[in-house]
């Protein structure tokens, strides 16, 4: 679950991060009521239980790999060192910029406090722990299957869309 959220934010650039940052700033910590502080603490606990921060680090490693590919490093030693530098910088910036804190308003928007507590309870069970452990592999396998499926059906989709657009006079 956390991986999807983090992937979405990392993939969307600064606009979403700025929007979330603004949402978090709407209620200053000293102005928060006890229930709000408690809900936010539970959201942070949920992110910890689901290892959302670890997933953020994994996304950082992926970002670092992309940086290495664009770096122009051409020897194995240079590639390895570039990967180390990029991974270190990305992890440092992710930690320094408080990504996890900026995600709290997203969880607040989509889940009630009761639901957050229920998710914590679930993810602390053996099945919940297993789902956290295997979900990245399930998602990776699912993405590969989805890509193959899309490649297989895309010609039919493209043909039908093109035909209907021609029939409606939208294209020649």
Secondary structure as GFF3:
##gff-version 3
##sequence-region A 1 172
A	DSSP	alpha_helix	2	12	.	.	.	ID=ss1
A	DSSP	alpha_helix	14	25	.	.	.	ID=ss2
A	DSSP	three_ten_helix	29	31	.	.	.	ID=ss3
A	DSSP	alpha_helix	34	49	.	.	.	ID=ss4
A	DSSP	alpha_helix	52	71	.	.	.	ID=ss5
A	DSSP	alpha_helix	76	96	.	.	.	ID=ss6
A	DSSP	alpha_helix	99	110	.	.	.	ID=ss7
A	DSSP	alpha_helix	113	123	.	.	.	ID=ss8
A	DSSP	alpha_helix	126	167	.	.	.	ID=ss9
###
